[in-house]
């Protein structure tokens, strides 16, 4: 009974009810007046026509255009108004101004660093081009002498995270989409409290929407009592508007600027399989040690300093020296992707890797809602003889999104892409690995929200020993999967029609 009451009066349910009430009231009001006053109905129709023309003229992704044009055409009276309320995929002007100002400062700071991507050009020109693209578009430098540890599951990363946190002497930065109280968070929080009491600069950024039903609305204030400086990113407002579209989906831990953790793993018990949700939870992560950690530090500080005045200067968080292992660890570049500009960095990295691949490319993703460019790159790679394999969940976390994911299978399978569904449970990992030389592991799903709306991050590697570990893990994971065949996807005409409609409005989901 207590659990039921807790769910009924949860922040999510109350917020959803408030939004539904607002939406129903607004629609009822419009319908009442439009039926009583034909002039209002005419105005709304003209508004919808103007909205369609605006969508067509805009530089937004074609898939996004199709979804809105279809929706407005289906709802000619309310469609235009819905686009005004929900159609803006860009962050608010306030958020853009604050973050862009900080990005200008970081760009000025980074201008003193010389690029080492040219070194890679002598070894592999096409790979060097991808690193140079990221340096120019995302703004973060390439690093060498960085040891990378790959984690096949969240519990492996968690086992290393705790002792590394214990070693902190100067600062600990955490930035996560989800923080949920439980075994995993309790273990981290215990150390953070102790370190903050010792004088270590401990800061946390969590996404307010990602934690809307997991943490109290005043949780940032509760952590501040322990000396842990905390920011809830883009606080959730229960209003009929999608200014809440842009979430901080990144997963970053930085310790003294020398050790960094990133990947798909949030701080919640299912990520370490201490709690079962949708079967076995398969996720992956990285630990970086060395100069390559700097980019993760910079990403955190850019976000923090944009909304806090006491963030400190970037140079204050660069270690004087690193403990290097003397091995050739290749090249590493951690990068950020954001909706602040029209540059889809994550999608560009994925697409470029597909076009570069010669022998194989293995992909893991929990969701599949891609535009024509990425779909064409997948099909083209397979058609020219590249061994393209994709690992997706066998047990979905969202049934509608799972249906959407599977709706892309026929086209990919016909082109020669091999698809494997992870039968033990849910795959939350996001990685691309190709030709034993290039690999990216991060937070970027192959869906519209990750590729266009959210703040994301990834780590690109060339020549790192971790690349072989990612490949080996993918091959081992495939042995636990069922390979999807075209014969598994037969459905009725109505089913195919539903899938087509679902793909058309996928960017709006």
VEXDOVEX-516612 format. One record per residue (C-alpha): residue in three letters; x, y, z. Coordinates in Angstrom, 3 decimals. Layout:
BEGIN
NODE res        X        Y        Z
NODE ALA        X        Y        Z
...
# end
This chain:
BEGIN
NODE res        X        Y        Z
NODE UNK    0.000    0.000    0.000
NODE UNK    2.855    2.394    0.877
NODE UNK    4.542    1.657   -2.453
NODE UNK    1.292    2.334   -4.311
NODE UNK    0.748    5.635   -2.486
NODE UNK    4.352    6.598   -3.156
NODE UNK    3.862    6.028   -6.883
NODE UNK    0.502    7.814   -6.974
NODE UNK    1.933   10.900   -5.268
NODE UNK    5.305   10.744   -6.975
NODE UNK    6.790   13.802   -8.629
NODE UNK    6.364   12.200  -12.062
NODE UNK    2.662   11.388  -11.640
NODE UNK    1.801   14.781  -10.178
NODE UNK    3.774   16.565  -12.892
NODE UNK    2.161   14.461  -15.635
NODE UNK   -1.305   15.227  -14.271
NODE UNK   -0.565   18.958  -14.215
NODE UNK    0.636   18.881  -17.826
NODE UNK   -2.368   16.792  -18.954
NODE UNK   -4.769   19.184  -17.227
NODE UNK   -3.088   22.164  -18.910
NODE UNK   -3.150   20.466  -22.326
NODE UNK   -6.804   19.367  -22.043
NODE UNK   -7.827   22.824  -20.840
NODE UNK   -5.982   24.522  -23.692
NODE UNK   -7.400   22.210  -26.359
NODE UNK  -10.939   22.444  -24.953
NODE UNK  -10.685   26.232  -24.873
NODE UNK   -9.489   26.411  -28.462
NODE UNK  -12.110   23.991  -29.745
NODE UNK  -14.867   25.839  -27.930
NODE UNK  -13.923   29.220  -29.331
NODE UNK  -13.038   27.918  -32.808
NODE UNK  -16.437   26.231  -33.136
NODE UNK  -18.231   29.321  -31.855
NODE UNK  -16.176   31.782  -33.886
NODE UNK  -15.305   30.622  -37.417
NODE UNK  -12.729   33.425  -37.616
NODE UNK  -10.636   31.781  -34.879
NODE UNK  -10.794   28.468  -36.724
NODE UNK   -9.584   30.233  -39.854
NODE UNK   -6.731   31.864  -37.930
NODE UNK   -5.665   28.482  -36.546
NODE UNK   -5.711   26.948  -40.023
NODE UNK   -3.576   29.802  -41.347
NODE UNK   -1.226   29.335  -38.392
NODE UNK   -0.864   25.658  -39.327
NODE UNK   -0.114   26.573  -42.942
NODE UNK    2.509   29.102  -41.812
NODE UNK    4.004   26.453  -39.504
NODE UNK    4.292   23.990  -42.418
NODE UNK    6.010   26.622  -44.557
NODE UNK    8.369   27.444  -41.680
NODE UNK    9.220   23.757  -41.201
NODE UNK    9.897   23.294  -44.929
NODE UNK   12.072   26.414  -45.092
NODE UNK   14.059   25.611  -41.925
NODE UNK   17.418   23.846  -41.847
NODE UNK   16.216   21.183  -39.427
NODE UNK   16.820   17.514  -40.200
NODE UNK   14.545   16.199  -43.020
NODE UNK   13.236   13.421  -40.757
NODE UNK   12.149   16.030  -38.221
NODE UNK   10.466   18.032  -41.004
NODE UNK    8.470   15.055  -42.246
NODE UNK    7.230   14.255  -38.751
NODE UNK    5.953   17.769  -38.138
NODE UNK    4.451   18.269  -41.583
NODE UNK    2.587   14.973  -41.205
NODE UNK    1.326   15.865  -37.737
NODE UNK    0.211   19.366  -38.738
NODE UNK   -1.546   17.980  -41.813
NODE UNK   -3.393   15.442  -39.661
NODE UNK   -4.423   18.164  -37.180
NODE UNK   -4.961   21.250  -39.347
NODE UNK   -6.641   23.293  -36.620
NODE UNK   -4.347   22.522  -33.676
NODE UNK   -1.190   21.516  -35.567
NODE UNK    0.307   24.993  -35.875
NODE UNK   -0.217   25.730  -32.203
NODE UNK    1.327   22.391  -31.259
NODE UNK    4.405   23.263  -33.318
NODE UNK    4.758   26.599  -31.501
NODE UNK    4.519   24.845  -28.125
NODE UNK    6.497   21.694  -28.886
NODE UNK    8.425   22.183  -32.100
NODE UNK   11.472   24.044  -30.813
NODE UNK   14.358   21.609  -30.587
NODE UNK   16.882   24.274  -29.626
NODE UNK   17.687   25.142  -26.001
NODE UNK   16.190   28.281  -24.511
NODE UNK   17.862   31.567  -25.316
NODE UNK   19.031   31.843  -21.711
NODE UNK   20.677   28.405  -21.822
NODE UNK   22.285   29.110  -25.207
NODE UNK   23.703   32.423  -24.045
NODE UNK   25.119   31.037  -20.801
NODE UNK   26.687   27.966  -22.396
NODE UNK   27.979   29.738  -25.505
NODE UNK   29.699   32.352  -23.367
NODE UNK   31.466   29.581  -21.482
NODE UNK   32.370   27.728  -24.672
NODE UNK   34.014   30.890  -25.983
NODE UNK   36.144   31.061  -22.841
NODE UNK   37.178   27.432  -23.121
NODE UNK   37.977   27.862  -26.830
NODE UNK   40.228   30.794  -25.943
NODE UNK   41.953   28.659  -23.308
NODE UNK   42.410   25.735  -25.721
NODE UNK   43.911   27.968  -28.406
NODE UNK   47.252   27.742  -26.589
NODE UNK   47.431   23.978  -27.183
NODE UNK   48.980   22.582  -30.345
NODE UNK   47.137   19.757  -32.093
NODE UNK   48.851   16.369  -32.215
NODE UNK   46.350   14.947  -34.692
NODE UNK   48.858   15.652  -37.480
NODE UNK   51.085   12.930  -36.014
NODE UNK   48.364   10.416  -36.773
NODE UNK   48.204   11.499  -40.421
NODE UNK   51.481    9.690  -41.136
NODE UNK   49.970    6.442  -39.821
NODE UNK   46.386    6.702  -41.065
NODE UNK   45.165    9.683  -43.039
NODE UNK   41.441    8.868  -42.889
NODE UNK   41.503    8.280  -39.131
NODE UNK   43.482   11.495  -38.649
NODE UNK   40.756   13.292  -40.593
NODE UNK   38.129   12.149  -38.099
NODE UNK   40.228   13.361  -35.159
NODE UNK   40.797   16.710  -36.893
NODE UNK   37.057   16.995  -37.544
NODE UNK   36.367   16.549  -33.828
NODE UNK   39.024   19.065  -32.864
NODE UNK   37.486   21.603  -35.217
NODE UNK   33.792   20.914  -34.628
NODE UNK   33.641   19.781  -30.996
NODE UNK   36.644   21.840  -29.929
NODE UNK   38.510   19.288  -27.807
NODE UNK   42.160   18.234  -28.331
NODE UNK   43.569   14.821  -29.211
NODE UNK   45.713   13.203  -26.507
NODE UNK   48.390   10.510  -26.324
NODE UNK   49.895    8.609  -23.395
NODE UNK   46.435    7.890  -21.991
NODE UNK   45.739    4.462  -20.549
NODE UNK   42.205    3.254  -21.307
NODE UNK   40.445    0.472  -19.402
NODE UNK   37.301   -0.981  -20.969
NODE UNK   34.475   -2.363  -18.808
NODE UNK   32.140   -4.995  -20.241
NODE UNK   29.475   -4.455  -17.574
NODE UNK   28.654   -1.800  -15.011
NODE UNK   29.664   -3.872  -12.006
NODE UNK   33.221   -4.092  -13.323
NODE UNK   33.447   -0.310  -13.587
NODE UNK   31.866    0.189  -10.167
NODE UNK   34.503   -2.057   -8.592
NODE UNK   37.213    0.324   -9.862
NODE UNK   35.272    3.551   -9.335
NODE UNK   35.092    3.322   -5.529
NODE UNK   38.837    2.891   -4.859
NODE UNK   39.665    5.660   -7.357
NODE UNK   37.270    8.004   -5.542
NODE UNK   39.013    7.124   -2.280
NODE UNK   42.317    8.378   -3.743
NODE UNK   40.989   11.873   -4.501
NODE UNK   43.081   14.682   -3.025
NODE UNK   41.931   17.851   -4.828
NODE UNK   38.597   17.465   -6.590
NODE UNK   35.873   15.068   -7.699
NODE UNK   33.449   15.992  -10.481
NODE UNK   30.385   13.879  -11.313
NODE UNK   27.916   14.560  -14.132
NODE UNK   25.106   12.036  -14.726
NODE UNK   21.726   11.811  -16.401
NODE UNK   20.414    9.457  -13.705
NODE UNK   21.260    9.186  -10.026
NODE UNK   19.019    6.792   -8.139
NODE UNK   19.368    6.001   -4.402
NODE UNK   20.412    2.390   -3.840
NODE UNK   23.457    0.202   -3.468
NODE UNK   25.474    1.951   -6.197
NODE UNK   24.718    5.537   -5.179
NODE UNK   25.026    4.804   -1.471
NODE UNK   28.547    3.463   -1.992
NODE UNK   29.547    6.553   -3.998
NODE UNK   27.813    9.054   -1.713
NODE UNK   29.493    7.690    1.411
NODE UNK   32.905    8.432   -0.101
NODE UNK   31.827   11.834   -1.428
NODE UNK   30.638   12.953    2.002
NODE UNK   33.899   11.906    3.595
NODE UNK   36.010   13.536    0.902
NODE UNK   34.039   16.797    1.097
NODE UNK   34.611   16.829    4.874
NODE UNK   38.349   16.431    4.208
NODE UNK   38.337   19.551    2.029
NODE UNK   38.185   17.914   -1.391
NODE UNK   36.220   20.004   -3.918
NODE UNK   33.259   17.710   -4.655
NODE UNK   30.709   18.746   -7.280
NODE UNK   27.756   16.970   -8.858
NODE UNK   25.614   17.771  -11.889
NODE UNK   22.530   15.630  -12.410
NODE UNK   19.763   16.010  -14.959
NODE UNK   16.557   17.063  -13.231
NODE UNK   14.326   15.358  -15.806
NODE UNK   16.367   12.143  -15.680
NODE UNK   15.943   12.092  -11.906
NODE UNK   12.441   13.561  -11.742
NODE UNK   10.924   10.508  -10.021
NODE UNK   14.151    9.248   -8.443
NODE UNK   15.287   12.186   -6.311
NODE UNK   13.387   14.764   -4.225
NODE UNK   12.925   18.168   -5.841
NODE UNK   15.230   19.697   -3.202
NODE UNK   17.932   17.015   -3.422
NODE UNK   20.611   19.498   -4.503
NODE UNK   20.065   21.411   -1.256
NODE UNK   20.332   18.182    0.749
NODE UNK   23.721   17.382   -0.783
NODE UNK   24.933   20.938   -0.185
NODE UNK   24.547   20.293    3.555
NODE UNK   27.386   17.766    3.278
NODE UNK   29.639   20.251    1.503
NODE UNK   28.909   18.687   -1.902
NODE UNK   28.281   21.451   -4.420
NODE UNK   25.358   20.350   -6.583
NODE UNK   23.534   21.531   -9.685
NODE UNK   20.296   20.101  -11.057
NODE UNK   20.539   20.761  -14.789
NODE UNK   17.588   22.394  -16.580
NODE UNK   15.090   22.027  -13.757
NODE UNK   11.882   20.356  -14.831
NODE UNK    8.884   22.693  -15.081
NODE UNK    5.374   21.176  -15.269
NODE UNK    4.216   23.315  -18.190
NODE UNK    2.800   22.588  -21.632
NODE UNK    6.043   23.189  -23.490
NODE UNK    8.980   21.137  -24.633
NODE UNK   11.698   23.544  -23.565
NODE UNK   12.542   20.481  -21.452
NODE UNK   13.636   18.683  -24.627
NODE UNK   17.330   19.336  -24.061
NODE UNK   18.667   17.065  -21.340
NODE UNK   22.153   16.463  -19.983
NODE UNK   22.572   12.821  -20.988
NODE UNK   26.327   12.698  -20.288
NODE UNK   28.036   10.343  -17.829
NODE UNK   31.315   11.712  -16.477
NODE UNK   33.432   11.241  -13.369
NODE UNK   36.743   13.101  -13.016
NODE UNK   39.144   12.636  -10.106
NODE UNK   41.961   15.179   -9.637
NODE UNK   42.115   15.607  -13.415
NODE UNK   44.127   12.386  -13.626
NODE UNK   41.410    9.711  -13.729
NODE UNK   38.158    9.835  -15.657
NODE UNK   35.191    7.505  -16.097
NODE UNK   32.657    7.709  -18.920
NODE UNK   30.427    5.506  -21.089
NODE UNK   26.774    4.532  -20.887
NODE UNK   26.645    3.699  -17.171
NODE UNK   24.435    5.840  -14.928
NODE UNK   24.461    5.678  -11.128
NODE UNK   21.565    3.315  -10.496
NODE UNK   21.394   -0.278   -9.290
NODE UNK   20.256   -1.838  -12.569
NODE UNK   23.486   -0.627  -14.186
NODE UNK   25.507   -2.890  -11.876
NODE UNK   22.852   -5.628  -11.855
NODE UNK   22.250   -5.145   -8.138
NODE UNK   18.606   -4.796   -9.172
NODE UNK   16.977   -6.629  -12.069
NODE UNK   15.174   -4.528  -14.646
NODE UNK   14.429   -6.038  -18.059
NODE UNK   16.659   -9.039  -17.449
NODE UNK   20.444   -8.729  -17.362
NODE UNK   21.517   -5.112  -17.900
NODE UNK   24.381   -4.947  -20.392
NODE UNK   26.252   -1.660  -20.360
NODE UNK   29.832   -0.580  -20.974
NODE UNK   32.235    2.089  -19.776
NODE UNK   35.779    3.402  -19.870
NODE UNK   38.369    4.537  -17.349
NODE UNK   40.964    6.978  -18.653
NODE UNK   44.264    7.750  -16.917
NODE UNK   46.543   10.424  -18.287
NODE UNK   46.313   13.600  -20.404
NODE UNK   43.152   12.395  -22.161
NODE UNK   41.193   13.035  -18.950
NODE UNK   41.504   16.775  -19.542
NODE UNK   38.651   16.832  -22.067
NODE UNK   36.259   15.289  -19.540
NODE UNK   37.351   17.869  -16.958
NODE UNK   36.759   20.652  -19.456
NODE UNK   33.288   19.370  -20.376
NODE UNK   32.237   19.342  -16.741
NODE UNK   33.628   22.802  -16.018
NODE UNK   31.997   24.300  -19.111
NODE UNK   28.604   23.083  -17.914
NODE UNK   29.241   24.044  -14.291
NODE UNK   30.732   27.491  -14.946
NODE UNK   27.919   28.418  -17.324
NODE UNK   25.442   28.462  -14.431
NODE UNK   27.686   28.971  -11.372
NODE UNK   30.014   31.864  -10.599
NODE UNK   32.414   29.973   -8.341
NODE UNK   33.624   27.384  -10.850
NODE UNK   37.271   28.402  -11.046
NODE UNK   39.632   28.737  -14.004
NODE UNK   40.294   25.821  -16.346
NODE UNK   44.045   25.934  -15.711
NODE UNK   43.446   25.306  -12.007
NODE UNK   42.262   21.762  -12.758
NODE UNK   45.097   20.571  -14.989
NODE UNK   47.556   18.300  -13.113
NODE UNK   51.226   19.253  -13.071
NODE UNK   52.139   15.719  -14.140
NODE UNK   50.676   12.291  -14.906
NODE UNK   51.766    8.786  -13.990
NODE UNK   52.420    7.266  -17.415
NODE UNK   52.809    3.521  -18.003
NODE UNK   55.322    3.922  -20.838
NODE UNK   53.198    1.885  -23.264
NODE UNK   51.945    2.950  -26.683
NODE UNK   48.298    3.650  -25.906
NODE UNK   47.469    5.227  -29.241
NODE UNK   45.344    8.365  -29.542
NODE UNK   42.299    9.350  -27.494
NODE UNK   39.808   12.177  -27.881
NODE UNK   36.805   12.587  -25.583
NODE UNK   34.263   14.924  -27.154
NODE UNK   30.951   16.549  -26.361
NODE UNK   27.907   16.890  -28.602
NODE UNK   25.173   19.432  -27.945
NODE UNK   22.080   21.036  -29.501
NODE UNK   23.671   24.497  -29.288
NODE UNK   24.580   24.464  -32.962
NODE UNK   23.540   22.668  -36.150
NODE UNK   26.522   20.314  -36.001
NODE UNK   25.442   16.723  -35.298
NODE UNK   28.843   15.615  -34.048
NODE UNK   27.806   12.178  -32.786
NODE UNK   26.046   11.246  -36.009
NODE UNK   29.001   12.545  -38.048
NODE UNK   31.413   10.330  -36.106
NODE UNK   29.193    7.270  -36.577
NODE UNK   28.686    7.992  -40.278
NODE UNK   32.376    8.614  -40.934
NODE UNK   33.342    5.355  -39.233
NODE UNK   30.848    3.496  -41.417
NODE UNK   32.276    5.031  -44.575
NODE UNK   35.866    4.376  -43.437
NODE UNK   35.287    0.725  -42.499
NODE UNK   36.891   -1.826  -44.817
NODE UNK   36.722   -5.148  -42.987
NODE UNK   34.130   -4.940  -40.208
NODE UNK   32.205   -2.590  -37.940
NODE UNK   30.366   -3.783  -34.824
NODE UNK   27.719   -1.576  -33.216
NODE UNK   25.857   -1.726  -29.919
NODE UNK   22.843    0.492  -29.300
NODE UNK   19.723    0.283  -27.121
NODE UNK   17.560    2.252  -29.547
NODE UNK   17.327    2.679  -33.309
NODE UNK   15.511    5.693  -34.735
NODE UNK   17.795    6.952  -37.468
NODE UNK   17.522    9.383  -40.349
NODE UNK   18.117    8.543  -44.006
NODE UNK   21.792    9.587  -43.874
NODE UNK   22.748    7.155  -41.144
NODE UNK   20.564    4.409  -42.599
NODE UNK   22.225    4.879  -45.997
NODE UNK   25.686    4.720  -44.414
NODE UNK   24.808    1.424  -42.704
NODE UNK   23.404   -0.086  -45.893
NODE UNK   26.243    1.188  -48.083
NODE UNK   28.878   -0.295  -45.772
NODE UNK   27.183   -3.695  -45.851
NODE UNK   26.648   -3.596  -49.617
NODE UNK   30.304   -2.942  -50.321
NODE UNK   31.286   -6.026  -48.341
NODE UNK   31.952   -4.698  -44.846
NODE UNK   30.856   -7.061  -42.063
NODE UNK   28.292   -4.798  -40.381
NODE UNK   26.861   -6.212  -37.164
NODE UNK   24.494   -4.551  -34.747
NODE UNK   23.618   -5.610  -31.172
NODE UNK   20.266   -4.423  -29.798
NODE UNK   18.157   -5.372  -26.744
NODE UNK   16.317   -8.678  -26.549
NODE UNK   14.150   -7.415  -23.670
NODE UNK   12.986   -3.813  -24.230
NODE UNK   12.677   -1.104  -21.612
NODE UNK   10.097    0.765  -23.726
NODE UNK    7.811   -1.357  -25.920
NODE UNK    6.880    1.388  -28.387
NODE UNK   10.548    2.332  -28.893
NODE UNK   11.391   -1.368  -29.297
NODE UNK    8.749   -1.609  -32.028
NODE UNK   10.251    1.465  -33.651
NODE UNK   13.741   -0.070  -33.458
NODE UNK   12.573   -3.284  -35.123
NODE UNK   10.784   -1.335  -37.851
NODE UNK   14.201   -0.427  -39.291
NODE UNK   15.369   -4.048  -39.418
NODE UNK   13.957   -5.114  -42.830
NODE UNK   15.784   -2.422  -44.803
NODE UNK   19.048   -3.078  -42.957
NODE UNK   18.790   -6.865  -43.257
NODE UNK   18.085   -6.690  -46.989
NODE UNK   21.258   -4.617  -47.403
NODE UNK   23.307   -7.263  -45.580
NODE UNK   23.501   -5.813  -42.067
NODE UNK   23.537   -8.562  -39.412
NODE UNK   21.368   -7.850  -36.359
NODE UNK   21.685   -9.592  -32.981
NODE UNK   19.190   -9.224  -30.137
NODE UNK   20.609   -9.756  -26.645
NODE UNK   18.376  -12.494  -25.238
NODE UNK   19.469  -12.278  -21.563
NODE UNK   18.094   -8.763  -21.227
NODE UNK   18.548   -5.105  -22.084
NODE UNK   21.528   -3.585  -23.896
NODE UNK   22.217    0.005  -22.842
NODE UNK   25.748    0.183  -24.299
NODE UNK   26.600    2.590  -27.122
NODE UNK   29.739    1.745  -29.090
NODE UNK   31.201    1.472  -32.603
NODE UNK   34.374   -0.528  -33.277
NODE UNK   35.917   -1.084  -36.711
NODE UNK   38.887   -2.730  -38.412
NODE UNK   40.857   -3.249  -35.149
NODE UNK   41.893    0.415  -35.183
NODE UNK   38.982    2.802  -34.495
NODE UNK   36.462    2.741  -31.674
NODE UNK   34.052    5.095  -29.956
NODE UNK   32.350    4.430  -26.619
NODE UNK   29.998    6.947  -25.061
NODE UNK   26.478    8.054  -24.232
NODE UNK   25.162    8.633  -27.777
NODE UNK   22.222    6.414  -28.718
NODE UNK   21.252    5.901  -32.350
NODE UNK   18.039    7.834  -31.941
NODE UNK   16.878   11.343  -32.645
NODE UNK   17.054   12.596  -29.058
NODE UNK   20.672   11.595  -28.555
NODE UNK   21.795   12.699  -32.006
NODE UNK   20.017   16.072  -32.056
NODE UNK   18.476   17.151  -28.746
NODE UNK   20.606   16.069  -25.785
NODE UNK   23.979   17.029  -24.391
NODE UNK   26.095   13.918  -24.973
NODE UNK   29.701   12.745  -24.864
NODE UNK   31.865   10.038  -26.394
NODE UNK   35.485    8.907  -26.490
NODE UNK   37.146    8.189  -29.830
NODE UNK   40.193    5.901  -29.780
NODE UNK   42.771    4.939  -32.377
NODE UNK   45.425    2.295  -31.759
NODE UNK   44.426    1.794  -28.119
NODE UNK   44.674   -1.734  -26.612
NODE UNK   41.098   -1.177  -25.385
NODE UNK   39.843   -1.471  -28.966
NODE UNK   40.608   -5.198  -29.052
NODE UNK   38.734   -5.560  -25.763
NODE UNK   35.631   -3.889  -27.210
NODE UNK   35.736   -6.183  -30.244
NODE UNK   36.186   -9.302  -28.092
NODE UNK   33.293   -8.254  -25.860
NODE UNK   31.031   -7.692  -28.866
NODE UNK   31.845  -11.127  -30.279
NODE UNK   31.226  -12.761  -26.906
NODE UNK   27.950  -10.870  -26.528
NODE UNK   26.781  -12.013  -29.965
NODE UNK   27.072  -15.614  -28.789
NODE UNK   24.367  -14.818  -26.220
NODE UNK   22.107  -13.223  -28.833
NODE UNK   19.546  -14.444  -31.311
NODE UNK   20.336  -13.413  -34.845
NODE UNK   17.360  -11.729  -36.470
NODE UNK   16.256  -12.972  -39.886
NODE UNK   13.817  -11.399  -42.346
NODE UNK   11.443  -14.297  -41.746
NODE UNK   11.162  -13.199  -38.092
NODE UNK    9.689   -9.853  -39.123
NODE UNK    6.683  -10.863  -41.221
NODE UNK    3.571   -8.881  -40.350
NODE UNK    0.223   -7.827  -41.728
NODE UNK   -0.432   -4.825  -43.941
NODE UNK   -1.769   -2.897  -40.938
NODE UNK    1.369   -3.756  -38.961
NODE UNK    3.612   -2.476  -41.744
NODE UNK    1.485    0.663  -42.039
NODE UNK    1.806    1.275  -38.295
NODE UNK    5.597    0.884  -38.527
NODE UNK    5.748    3.358  -41.397
NODE UNK    3.772    5.929  -39.436
NODE UNK    5.901    5.269  -36.372
NODE UNK    9.091    5.952  -38.356
NODE UNK    7.593    9.143  -39.784
NODE UNK    6.904   10.600  -36.352
NODE UNK    9.961    9.022  -34.669
NODE UNK   11.736   12.399  -34.197
NODE UNK    8.732   13.636  -32.211
NODE UNK    8.683   10.739  -29.738
# end
